[in-house]
């Protein structure tokens, strides 16, 4: 080691290269190190109308026990101007995130250690960093609160993950690894019931697959049952995350399966309705004995070693449900409940059955780490939603007297139908799509199936031009709508463009993997936090490579109030008055608003009852206020200015007056730099002009209009004004023809492209010859550029 410069003048990278890395390798860690390990992807931030990523979090060194999926230590490096312990808190942060027991920092003089097993810290000489064997022994001894690792735990830790090959390589993210390791570790310790809480979009099924894969490979389990209550959940799991298990998978089909041969597989997928003899029903009032009797014809109680319950908040939380009877039938098996939203009420409890979560990864953490999409919320107030009272003796369209009482947004589309209200909501949705992207996947959550149909019809009429291109532009997707259900796979597909808008009631609120959903519209009253979290979860998938960096929630029913509830993305706590011996009843408030009723709407003919139906003339409706908010880093929904106000604030903060802006615009040789300045502040002027229906004006006019209330001229108007004046007459015929062609080009593409020499390669300019020949018509490059600058001044009438 012969450093060229003194240590105290070295960069952090020099310190790592010359001191830290050699010291670690000399202690036996060669081949057990990952450098610059990426921990997070970096939060995607919403700023103005542009989304941008923060830098990813990276650990300088991660040291591994047995393999790269079992980290044992993290090291943060600092330059020699810092103290040896300067980076320890950062190292501890990464260690806590990744369940790593030892954290270190170093400045090249020594190492500073924090031991999470003991809570103690100490400084270690540079040449005495723990050897691989020493640290592994300390890890084995300190695990399990000092009781040490069992042989079974050691064997499981040594088992690799399945990561695929080539382009299909998929290594677990840090939180998935923590969840997997905690689950298999708990099972190795003999724990029988486990609960994993992971936000929608964070890969619960992938995590389940890795748990199953490792346990099968080590021989800890032989037979697995994956239990869900929707075909889409089962099929997605088989076709995607569990696909590597191939022929060892079997989807239970009671009508075809032979009990004598069904036992030849390893992993079984089933709808709980099949096992409970209730394939098309969702009620939980069947006799438990019937469910168990059907199970017994297929499987013995001890057949499965592991049962995984997907979306366990729905049925297993309810003590008197058939879900629970199935789990109790397989009581000898290890059982893992997985959910994004544990259910804890007076009448139902996940924690009572599965125990406290062994790991929780929240929506807030997922957004902050950059694995989930951030979102903005548009809260819309409709004048009638506060309250409406019919005139005395007022009749609905059927001629019936409307009950004389106050109606509010809890009533509309549930107890009374206001025709114009549906139209106003549909108009606002359509307006938003027209100003942003009419092909963005959109889910509209309605009060019931009838409301979803009326919303679908209203959106069809308002988007007839898109429907003409494809009749499936808007589709109702509900439990009883066979046509809509057949379109569900197309709606959730990343590759399929249509349907674009899905109106629904409950069917899409949970389970469906809607990766490209960019707009979620809430037009149903929501009182259940579980349901609310599931609905927001439909938009959380982040697909940056496919153009999805964030999503928008458009709220017409004051659901946004739930963001302020402490239960939103907060700790999961069982309530004090829960009694596992009390069965839920129809009278319980949770039963009327809970997710237990959400999963598959029943036949509308059996539940639809005529509602008072008020026509447009009887009650005109209008939108009175909109509030735009952003879910921020502090887990709060902060009210923001709308994008126009935000843009105006930024313009005025940059240009003190209209004259000041005009002077800077004039002096800027490349006016595209002004556009770049706005992009740095999160403002995409092109997108904003489209949103405001002002695509035909230049940035100059748009800025003057937004910030200084000037009347904007279109590019065509400005170009024609120049042609009317005597400006072009001072140029020769050839040069004048070029400038006239540039003016025509300006009408379509704007000033930025006109200032570029590349425009001379485009039609109609290239008919005049090569760029060099065109420039020569003006007497050379300098004279050509001067003419373009004067043309710009003339366009904006600046002189």
N, C-alpha and C positions, 0 to 999 in steps of 0.2 A: 504494500500500500504506500504509494508515493503521491500524496495530494500535491497538486501544483500550487494551490493557494492556501492561505491559512484557514483553519477550520471555521473561525468566527466570521469569515467573509464568504463562506460557501452558501449556496442555495440549499433549500430542503432536498432537492433531488441529488445534489452532490453529497450531502450528509448520508442519504440512504445508500447511494452507490459505494461510497468509500468506507462507511463505518457500520451502519445498521445491518445491511444485507450480509456482508461478510461475517459479522458477529453471530447472526442467527444460523447461517449455513454451517459455520464451524462447530456449532453445538448440535449438529445432527438433524437439522430440519430441511435439508435439501430434498426437494420433491414433495414436501408437505406444506408449501407456501403458495398462497395466491396474492399477487401484488396488485395494487390499484383495483381492489375488488369492488365491483359495483353493487351497492346495497339497495338503492332506490333508483327510480327512473327520473326523479326530479319533478316537482309539482308543476302541473299545467295551470298557469294563471290566466285569468280573464282580465284584460286591461282594455277599456274602450270596447271596440268591436274586433279585437285581435286576441287570439290565444297564443301564449308563448311559454316555453318550458324554463324552469329554473335548472341550474346545474344539478346533476345527479349526486347523491351522497356516495362517496367512495372511501373505503378503508384502505390505508396504506399497505397493511399486511394482515392477512388472516392465516393462522396456522391451524392445521387439520389433525384430527385424531382419527386414524384408520383411513378415512377418505374425505374428499372435499365436501361432502354433505354433512359432516360432523365436525364443525369448527370448534376449536378448543381455546384459542387466544386471538386477540386483535391488538395490533400495534399501530399507534399513531406517531408519525415522525414530524419533527419540527426542526427549523434551522438552529444553528448554534447560538444565535442571539437570544433564544428563549431558554427558560430553565428546563431541566430534565423532566419535570412533572407538568409542563405547560399543556401538553396534549392529553392528559389523563382523563379529563372530563369528557372530551370528545370520544375517546376510546371507550369509556364506560357507557356512553350513550349507544354506540354501535353494539357493544356487548349485550346491553339489556334488550335491544331490539332483536338480536339474533340468538338469545339464550346461550351466550358464551361465558364461561366461568372465569376467565382470566383476561384482564385488560392491561396494556402497557403503553407507555409513551417514552420517547427518546429524542435527545437533541444531538446525539453522536458522542456524548461524554459518558453516558450511563443509561440504564433503563429504570423506569419507575413502574412498579407493579401494584395493581389492585386485585385482590383475591375475593371473588364474590362468595366463595364458600365460607370464609372466615370474616370478611369485612375489613381485613387488615391491608395496609399498604407499606411498601418499603422500596428503597433504592437499591439497585443491583449493579455492580461493576459491569462495564461493557463486555468484558470477556467471560462473564459468569452468568449469562442468560441461561435459564433452565434448559437442559437437554431435552430432546424429544422423549426419551424414556422417563426422565424425571417428571416432566409435566403430565405425561400420560398417567403415571402412577398417582400423582396428586389428584388428577381428575377422577380416577377410579375410586380412590379412597374418599374423596369429598362428596361424591354423588349420593343421592338419597339421604340427605341430611347426615352425612358422615357414616352411613351404614355400608357404603360401597356398592359397586355394580355386581349384579348376579351374572352367572355365565350366560344365561338366556339373554339378558340385556346386552351383554358384550357381543353375542352372536348377531343380534338384531342390528346393533350399531354398525357392525362390519358389513351388513348387507347393503349393496348399492341401490340407488333409485333406478327407475326406468327412465331414461332420457331420450330414447329413440336414436335414430341415426340420420346423418346428412341434414337435409333441409327440414326434416321432422324433429330435429333435436329440440327438446323442451326441458330445460333444467328448472327445478322449482325456484320460485322467488323466496326471499328470506323468510317471510311470514308463513308461507306454505311449508317450508322445511321445518319451522318451529312447530307448527300444528301437527305435521306428520310425526316428527320425533317425539313430541309429547304424548301423542296417541299410542304409538307402538311401545313407548316406555311404560305408560300406564298399564297397558295390556300385559306387558312382561312382568309387571309387579303383581298382577292378579286382579286388577280392577275390572269390574264386569259392566259398568255403565258409564259412558262418557258423553259429554256434550261439547261440541265445537261450534262456536259462534263466529261466522265470517260473513262480511257484508256481501250483498249481491254484486256479482261481477269479479269477485276475488278468487274464483276457482275452487269452490267447495267440492265439486265432483272430481276434479283433478287430484285434489288432496285425498279424497276417499280412495281413488284408484291407487295412489302411491302407498297408502296404508295397507291396502289389500295386497298389492304386489310384494311388498317387503315381508309381510307376514306369511304369505304363501311360499315365498322362496326360502324362508328360514324354517318352514314346516310348523310354525306355531298354530296355524289354522289350516283346515282342509276344505271346508265348505263355507260359502258366504251367501247371504241373502241380502240383496239390495232392494229396499222397499220404498215405493213411491205411490202417489195416488193419481198420477196423470200419465197417459201414454207418452206424451211429448217428453216428459222428464226421463222416462225409462229409455225411450228410443234415442234421445240425445246422448245419454250416458253410454249406451252400448256402441253407438256409431262413432262417438268422439273419444272421450277420455279413456274408456275401458277397451277400446278397439285392439290394443296390443295383446290382450289376453285371448283373442281369436276364438277358436273352437271350444275353449274351456268355459265360455259363457253360454247360458241358456235363459231364454225368456219364457217364463211359465205361461202355459196356455192350458187351462184345466180341461177344456173340451177335447184337446188332442193328446195331452201328455199321458203316457203309460206309467203308472206308479212303479212298475217293475223295472223300467229302464231309465227313468228320470234321474236316477242317482249317479249317473256317470260323469257329471260335470262338476266344475269347481265353484263358479260364480253364477248365482241365479238372480234374475231380475223379475220383479213381479209388482203388479198393481195390488194394493191391499184389498181392493174390491173383489179381485178374483179369489183370493184366499178366503175372503169373508163371504163368498157366494153373493156379491152385490156389485156386479160389474158396471152397471149403469146408474146406480143410486149413490147418494151421498149422505142419506140420513143415518144417524147413529142410534136408531131405535130398534135395530134388529136384536134378537136374542143372542147373547154371547156364545151360547152353545152351538148355534148354527155356524158361526164363524169357525170355531174350533173344530167342529165335526168335519168341515170341508178340508181344513188343514191336515187333519189326521189321515185323510184318504191319500194325501200326497207325501207327507213327510212326518216322521216321528219327531217328538219334542226335542230330542237331542241330535237331530240331523245336522243342524248348522252350528258352526263354531263362532260365527260372527254375523250379526245382523246390523245393517246400516239403514237408518231411517232418514230419507231425504226430506227436507222441509218439515222437520219434526214438530214445528210450532203448530201445525194444523190439526193433526189428530191425536198424536201420542200424548200431548199435553192434557188431554181431557180424560179423566180417570175412567168414566163409564163408556168410553168409545170402543169400537171394534179394533181400532189401531192398538189400543192398550191390551185388548184380549189376545191379539196376535203376538205382541211382544211377551206377554206373560206365558203364552203357550211355549215360546222358545226361550224361556227364562234361563236355561243353562248356558245359552250362548252369550258371548260378549256383545253388547249393544251400544252402537254409536249413534247419537242424534246429531244431525247437522242442520243448521238454520242460520238465516241472517237476522231473524227477529224472534227471539225466545218469547214464549207466551207466559205471562205471569199475571194472574188475576185471582180473585177470591175463589173461582171455581175450577181453574185449570192451571197447571204448572209444569213446565219442562224440568225445572230445577228439582222439584219434588221427586221426579222419576229418574232423571239422568245424573243429578248432582250438579254442583257448581261447574261452569264451563272450565275445561282444562286450558282453553285458549280462546281469546277474543280478538278479532281484528275488525275494527270498525270502519264505517264509511268514511269518517273524518280522516282516519289514518291512511286509508287507501287513496283518497284525494291528495293528502299532504305528501305522500310518497310518490305520487305521479302514476299510480297503477289504475286509478279510476278517474273518470271525467268530472271536472268541476261543472257547476251549473249556475245559471242566473234564473231568477224568479220574476215573472211579470204578474203582479197581483192586480186584477181588474175588478172594479166595482161597477155594478149595474144599478141604475137608480131604483128599480123595483125590488132589488134583493133585500133592502133593509126592512121594508114592510110594504104590503099593499092590502087595501081593504076594498072589496067590491062596493059599488053604489047600492043603495038600498033597493032590493028587488032585482038586481042585475042577474041576467041569465047567461048560461054558457051556450055554445053552438048547438047543443042538443035541445035547447029550450028549457033546461032545468035551472031552478033558482040556485045560485051559488051561495054556499053557507056564509053568513055574515060574521066574519072574524078576520083577524089580521093574519096575512100570509107572509112568509119570509123565505130565504133561500134554502131552508130545510124542507119546505113544502113543494117547491117548484119541481115538476116532472116526477114527483112522488105522490103528492096529494092533489095537485092541481097542475094543469098544463097551460103555460103561457106561450102561445105560438110565436109571438114576436121575440120572446127571450131566446128561444132556440135559434132563430134567424140572426139575432145580434151576435150570439156566441160564434156561430158558424161564419159570419162575416168577419169577425175579428181574427179568427184562425186563418181564414183565407187571405186577409190583408197581410198578416204576418208572413205567411208562406210566399206570397207574391213579392214581398220586399226583401226576403232572404233567399230561400231556395225551395222551389215548389216540389222538388223531388226528395226532400228530407223525410225520412220515416217519422210518422206522427201517430201517437195513440191518444184517442179522446175517451176519457173515462166518464161514463154517463151514469145516471141514477139507476136505471134498469134497462132491460132489453128493449122495451118499447121506446124509451128515450134514445137509446143507441140507434134505433131504426130511424127515428125522426131526425136525429142529428146527421145520420148518413145521407138521408134524402136532401136535407138543406145544403150540405157540403157538395153533393153531386151537382145541384143546380148552380151553385156559386162557382164551381170549377168545371163547367161544361166543356171548356176548351181542352182541358187535360183528360176528361172522361172520354171525349171524342177520340183521342189518341189511344186510350186504353180504358175499357169499361171498368177495370178493376182498380182505377186510381183511388177510389174510396170504397171500402168494403166493411160491412158490419161483421165482426168476429165475436160471436157469443156462443154460449153453451148449447142453445137449441137451434142455432143457425147452421145447418149442415154445409151450405155453400161457403159460408164464412170460415168454418172450421177447416174445410178443405184448402183454404187459401192461407192458413196460418203458417205452414212451412215456407211458403213463398214470402210472406211478410217478414219473417225473422231471418231469412237468408241474406247474407251479405251480397251475394252475386245477383239476386233477383231484384229488379227495380220496382215491380208492382206486386201487391198493393202498396201504395204510398201512405194512405191514411186509413187507420183502423179505428172504427168506433166500437166500443165494448162497454160492458158493465163491470164484470168481475174476472172474466176468463183470462185476461192478459195481465192481471195484477200481480201474479206470482208464477214462477216456474219457467215461463217462456223466455228463451235466451235471445232477446231482441238487441243484438249487438249494435245496430246502426240507428237506433231510435235517437233522434235529435230534438224532438218536441214532444213533451208530455202535457196534455191538456186535462185539467181536473175540473169537471163540471158535475161532480157528485159530492154530497155532504159526507165528510169523513170525520168520524169520532174515534176510530180505532188507530192507535199509534202503529200497531203491527201492520195494518193495511196500508197506512200512509208510507211507512218505510218500504214496503214491498213495491208500491207504485213508483216512488222515487227511484227505486232500484232498477226499474226498467230502462233507465237512461244512463246508468253508470259505466257501462262498458266503454272503454277508451280504444278507438281504432284510428290512431293517428295516420297509419299508412293508407287508410281508406277515406281520409278527410274528416274524421270525427274527432274533434279535440275537446268538445264540451257539449252540453245540452241545455235546453231551456224548459222551464216549467211554467206553463200559463195557467194561473189559478183563478177560477171564477167563483169559488165557493168558500173562500177564507180558510182553505186548508193550510195556508202558510203560517197560520198561528201556531201550528204544531212544531214548527222549527224552534220556537221559544220554549217549548216544554222541556223540563229537565230530562225526561225520558228519551228525547230525541238524541240518538247516538251516544247516550250516556251509559253508566254502569247498569248491569242487569241485577235487579234485586227482587227476591221473592217478597210479596207483601205479607205483613204481619198477621193478617187474619185468614191466611190460606189454611183450609182444613181438607186434607186428602180424603177424608171419609164423607165429605159432602158432595153429592152428585150435582152436576149443573142442571138447571131447569130452564124451561122456556121463559120463565119470568125474570131470569137473571139479565141485568143490563148488558153484560158482556155477550150474551147469546144473541142479542138482537143486532149488535153492531160489530161483532168480532169476525175474524177471518174464518171462523168455522162454517160460515154460510157462503163463503166467497167462491169456492173452487169450481163449481160447475153449475151454472144456473139451470133450474129445472124448466120444464115445458112452460112457456109463457101462458099457454091457454089455461093452465091449472092455477096460475097465480095472478093473472091480469084482471083487474077490475076497472070499470069505467071511471074516469076522473073528470072533474069539471074542466072543460076545454075552452079557453078564452081566446077570441080571435084578435087580430092586430088592431082593428078599429076600436075594440073594447078596451085595449090597454097597450098603448105604444110604450116601447122600452128603449132606453139608450144607455150607453156607457158614460159614466160620469168622471171616472178617475182611473189612472194606471200608475202603479209604482214598480220600478225596476230595482231589484236587489241582487246581491251576489253573496253566495255562501263562502265566507272568507276563511283565512288561515286559523282564526281563533274559534272556529266551529260556531260562528254566528252568521245570521242573515242580515247583512248590512244594506240599508237603503242607499241606492246610488242615483245620480242624476241620469236621465235618459241620455242616449248616445249623442243626441243633438246638443243638449246642454253641456255634456262632457266635452264635446268638440268645441263649442263656443268658448268654454272656460279655458281650454288649451290654446285656442287662437288668441284670445285676449291676453293670456299670460305670456304669449310670444310676441305679439304685435300690439303695441299700446293703443294704436289708432288706425283708422283706415289709411291715412296718409303714410304712416309708418310701414304698413303692410305693402302698399303700392311701391314705396321706395325700395324695399327689400326685394320684392318680386322683380322690379325692373333691373336692379343691380345684379341679380343672380344670373350668371351666364347659362347655367344648366338648371332650369326651373324644376327639373325632376328631383333636385336636392330638397326642395320644399316638401314634396310628397314623401320623401324618405324621412324627413324630420317628423312628420305626422305619424308615420308607421312606427317610429321609435317610441312614440307616446301612446301606442295602442290604437291608432285611428287609421283605418283603411278607407281613404276617401272614395275610391272607386266603389267599394261595397256599400258605403254610406249613401252615395248618390243613387245607386240602384234602389236601395231601401226607401229613399225619399222620392223616387220617381223622377230623378233629375239626371238621367244618364246623358242627356244631350247638352249639358252645360260643362264648361271647363272648370278645373279646380279653382281658378282665379275667381270666377263668378260664384262658385259654390261657397268659397270661404267668405267672400264679401257679403253674400246673402245670409249665411248662418250667423256670422259674428257682427256684421255692421248693418244688417237690415237693408242691403242694397238690392234693387230689382235685378235678377239675373238675366243675362242674354244667352241664348243658345249659341253653340259654336257656328251654326249656319248663319245666324243673324250677324255675328261678329265678322265672319268671312265676307258676307255680302256688303257690310258697311265699308270694309276696306276696298272692295272692288268699285264701290260707288265714288270713293274719293280719288284724288289725283295721285296717290302714292306710287302706283306702278309705272306711271308715264316716264319717270326719270331713268328707267332701265331700257336697255336695248331689247329688240324683239325676242331674241332667244332667252335672255334672262327673264324677261317679263312673262313669257310662256311658262317657264319653270316655276316662277313665284305663283302664278295663277293655278298651276297644277298642285302646288304645295297648299294653297288655300283650300282647294277642293279636298285634298287629303286631310287637312286639319279638321274639316267638318265631321269626318268619321273617326279619326284616331286621336286628335288633341295635340297640344303644343309640345308635350315631351318627346313624342316620336318625330315631330317636325324638326326639332333641334338636333336630332341624331343624323349622322351622315348615312346611316343604313337606309334611311327613307328613300335615298336616291336609287336604290336597287329594286324598289317596288314599282308596280304599275300605279299610275301611268308615267311616273318619272323616268323609268329606264328606257322609254321610247326616245328620249333625248340623248341617249348614249351612256357611256360609263360614268361613274361618279367623278372621275378625273376630268372627263370632257365637259361635264356639266359645271364643275367648279371653274373650269377655264373660261366659260361663258361670262363669268363675273369678274374675270381678271386675276384669278388665283384664290387659294383657300381663305386667306385673310379677308378678302373682299366678299367672298360668299358668306362667311360667318357674320360679317358686319351686316349684310343684307338680311340675313335671317333674324338677327337681333333687332333691326329696325322694323322688320315685319311683325315681330312680337310686340313691339311698342305700339305699332299701328293697330294691331288686333285689339289691344286692350285700351286703345285711344289714350296712351300715355305719352306725353311729350312736353 
